[in-house]
Amino acid sequence: MSTSRCTIREVARAAGVSISTVSLVLNNKGKVSEATRRRVLQAARELGYVPLRAARDLSMQRTGNVGFVLREDHFTRSEPFYTYIFLGTEFEARLHNLYVLLTTIPDDYHKGEHTPRFLRERSVDGLLIAGKVSDAFLDEVRAMKLPAVLIDYEAEGLPAVVIDNQGGARVAVEHLIRQGHQRIAFIGADLQHPSIAHRLEGYRIALGRIGRSMDPALVLIEPEAEPTRATGQLLGQRLLALAERPTAAFCANDALALGVMETLLQNGLRVPDDIALVGFDDVQSAAQAPVPLTSVRVFKEQLGELAMRHLVERMTPDPARRPYARGQHMIVVPCELVVRASSIR
């Protein structure tokens, strides 16, 4: 790549379009086809084009920054689920010449005391909120009327990019049914999180398709607890204490599944011979577990990319480029089952 500054004229030549079209794409204005937009952004990236963003943003009264917010405990967990989502937003942000500013907020959020600095100073043009956060924070965001998109969470009046939690759970339980299991437990926590609630619903639907209803004795949930390995270990003990144990368990996420697996193995049970396990999320440690864990794969980077793209649409001043600007809009991202040893007899 040349060390001299690339010009907009060179980008136009490489993309096979006019200079004005390049300007429309880079400033997210006007009606430009998706194919042309992608071609221009790809050419700009390959040529290393960097706009004079200070002058551009000043003239448009924009900062060129996007905020990314998540809870402190989500950021510090050993399973880097939200780290991959953040990377997806960063990759997409580069295509739009935006900077992503990351911050965390505490679980016990209080307006003013915990308000992120970039919100107090209005130094971001939009906001991405990943995972479950407090209602107090969401109320503050709504009041600011700042363009915002949720990721892996749902809340009234805010657009969101979410996983097909119900469909993924249904596919996971149907896999266990095909393996010959009839008594299948559900292992869950934090039912206030919409993702977990939808996964429980997918479990119920899958059982209903074979004419079975949910057995309350097999629905093992810590509704107020976080879905962590420690919670999985606790629920694993409850599973072992059942008078009639299930032959399989669908866990609402991989952290729970790995905790259950540890408890089963420590108590001399075999996975999957005694109890088969399936998780959800397909975090990196799933494949590295003592018995490699079957899991529903979530395309985490894609969640971030789509959320950033959706936010950019909402940030543009051109109404023709804001197809989802009114009210709540939800984008559902498909997932897929990755079969490993923990569920195959």
N, C-alpha and C positions, 0 to 999 in steps of 0.2 A: 504494500500500500504506500502510495506517495506521501511524503511528509508535508507537501503543500496542501493548502486548504481546498477541499472539494467544493465546487460551486453547484448551485441549483441547476445551471445549464447542463452540467455534466450528468447529473442525475436524470434530467429529462431525456438526454440523448441515450443513456443506458437503458432507460425504461421504454423508450420509443413513444414518448408522449410530449406534449407541449410544456413549456415552463409554467404556464398558468395552471395546468392540471397538477403538476408537482406541488405548486403553492397551495392549491385547494386541499390536496391530500395531507400535506405536512401540517396545515393549519386546521384540518378536520372541518372543512367548509364545503358547501356546494354538493351537487349530486354527482358522485363519481362511482362507477361500478366497483363491486367488491374485488373483481379480478384485477382491475386497473390499480386500485388502492394497494393491493398486495404487491403488485409488480413494482410500484413506485417505492414502497417501503423497503422491499428487498434490495432494490438498486441502491437506495440511500444507505442501507446498512453495509452492503458489500463495498461501496465506495468510501465509507467512513464519513459520510456527510454529517456535519454538525451545524445546525442553524445558529444564527446570532440570537440565542434565546433571550438574552437580557432585553434587547430592543423589542423583540417580538412579544414577549410576555408583558412588558410595560405598556405597549400600545394596545394590547388586548385586555389589560387589567387582570392578568393571570400571574400566578406564582410559578407555574410549571412543576408544582409538587403535588403528590398524592399521599395521603396518610394511610397507614396500615396499622390497625389496632387489634390486639388480642389480649386475653387475660394472662396474667403473669404465670399461673400454673400451667396453662397450655403451652407457653413458650419453654418452660423448664422441664417438661416431661421427657423421659428417656426415649419414647417413641416419637420421632420428629415429623409427625403428621403435618402440622401447620408450617413447619420449615419448608417443606416441599411446595405447599400452597403459596407461600411467600415468594419462593423462587419463580413460580409460574407468573405471578404478578410482575415481578422484576423483568422477566424476559419480554413480556408483552409491553411493559412501560417503555422499554428501550425503543420499540418501534414507533412510539408516539413522542419520543424525546421528553419523557417525563422522569422525574426522580421520585422514588418511593421512600418515604420516611416512616420507619418502624418505631412503634412504641407499645408498651404494655400498660394495662390498668389493673388495679387490684380487684379481688372478688367483691369486697365491700366498698364499692365505688360511691363517692360522694361528690356531687357537683361542686366545682370551684376548687376544693381541696385536691382532687385527683384529675381535674380536667387536663388533658394533654396540652402541652405548651403550644403545639402547632394549631390547635383549635382556639385557644385563648387569643393568639396573635393573628388568626385567620391567614396563616401562611401555607395553606393547602387549598387546592381547587376542588378536591373531592376526597371521599373517605371510603376505605375498604375495611370491613369489620369481620374478623374471622372467628368462628366458633361462638359459643354461648357467652354473652356478656349480660351485665345487669340491666334491668329495665330503666334504672335511673340514668345510665349512660345513653341508652337509646332515646329516652325522652329529651335529653339535652341535644342530641344530634338532630332530632326532628325539629326542635325549636329553632335551631340555627339555620334550617332550610338549606343545608349544604348537600350537594349531590352525594349520595351514599349507596353502597351495595353491600349486602350481607353475603358471607360465604359460609356454607355448612351450618346455617341457622335460619330461622324464620321468625319474623315479627311483623305485626300489623303495620301496613302503610309503607313498608320498605321493600325494595326489590331485592331478590336473592338469587344466588347460584348454589344449588344444592345437589346432593347425591340422590340417585334413585334408591333410597333406603328401603322402601317397601319391596320393590322389585328384586333388589339384591338379596334381601332376607328370604324372600319366597324361593328364589333359585337355590339358595344354600340349603334350606330345609328340604326342598324337593330332591336335592342330591342325596341327603341322608335317607330319605324315603326309598330312593332307588337302590340304596345299599342294603335295604331290607329292614330298616329300623322303623318301629312303630311307636315306641316310647321315647320321645325326644324332648329333652328339657330346654327351656329358654333361660339363659343366664344374662341378667341385665342390671343396670343401675341408672340413676339420674333420669327418671322418666319425664322430668320437666323439659328435657332436651328433645326437641321435635324429632331429631334423627333417631334417637333410641325408641321413642314411641312409635315411629313409622316402622322400625325393624321388628318390634313386637307385633305390629299389625300384619306384616308380611309373614311372620311365623304362623299367626292364626289363620291367614288365608291359605297357606300351603297345607296345613292340617285339614282345613275344611274341604279341600279338593279331593281328599281321600276319605271323606266322610267322618273325620274325627274332630271333636271339639277340644279346646285347650283344657288340660287337666290342671287345676289350680296348684296341685301338689308339685307339678313339674315346672311351674313358672317361679323361678328363684330370682328375686329382685331385691336390691338395696336401693329404694327409690330416692333417698336423700344423699347417697354416697356418690362420689365421682367414680367413673368406670375405669379404675386403675388395676394394676396387677394385684395390689394388696386386697382390693375388693373382690377380685377373682379368687384369691386364695380363701377368703372368708366364705364365699359362696360355694367353693369347692368342698369345704367342710360340711356345709349344709346339704350338698348333693350326696356326700358319702353317708350322711345320717338318715337318708330316706329309707323307709321300710322296704320299698320296692324301687330299686334304682333304675334309671333309664339306661338304655344302651347307647344313647348319643345325646349330645348337647350342642345347641346353636348359641353362640355367645355374641352379645351385641357389639363387641369390638375385640380386637386382637389382644389388648392389654388384659381384659377379663379372661379370654381364652387361655392366655399364657399363664395367668395366675391359677386358673382351674387345673391346667396341665401339671403345674408344679405340685399342687396338692395331691392329685391322683397318683403321680409317680412316687412321691414321698411316702404314700400309704400303700405302696406295693401293687397298685393297679396298672394295667397295661392300656396304652393308647395306640391303636383304636380297638384292640381285641375286647377289652372290658367296656370301655366307653369311648366312642368316637367323638371328635371335636371339630367344629368349624367356627372360625372367627369372622371378623369384618374389618376392613381397611387395608389389609395386606401391607402392614408396616415391614420394614426391613428385617426385624428380628423374627418375623413369622417363619421365614424360610430357614432360619438358623436355630430354631427351637430344638430341644432334645428329640422330639418327634416333629418333623417339619409340618407346619400347621396349614391345613386347607383354609382358605380365606377368600372373602369377596374383595376383589381388587378395586380400589378407588383411584381414579386418575387425578391425583392431587395437583400436579402441575397444570393440568387442563382446567381444573376448577379455578385456579388463580388467573390463568390467561383469560378465560371467559369473563370472569368478574371484572378484570381490568378493562377489557374491551367494552363491556356493558357500561362501566363507569364513564369511560371516555365519551360514549354516546350521550350520556346524561349531562356531561359537562359542557358539551358544545353549545354555542349560542344559536346555532342554526336549527330551527324547529324541524326542518326536513330531515335532519340527521339524528333526531331524537325519537325513534319509534316507540320507546318504552317510557317516556318521560312522565306520563300521567299515572299516578297511583302505583299499586304494587304489581310487580312482574316477576315471575319465577322461571328460571332456566334450570331444567333437571338434567343432570349429566349421568348417562348410563354407567354401569359398572359390570364386572365379569367375575365369575368364579374361577379361582386358581386351585386346582385339586392337588393335594400333597398327601403324605402318608397318614396324617392324623385321622382321616375319614375313610380310608380304603381298607377293607378287610382282606 
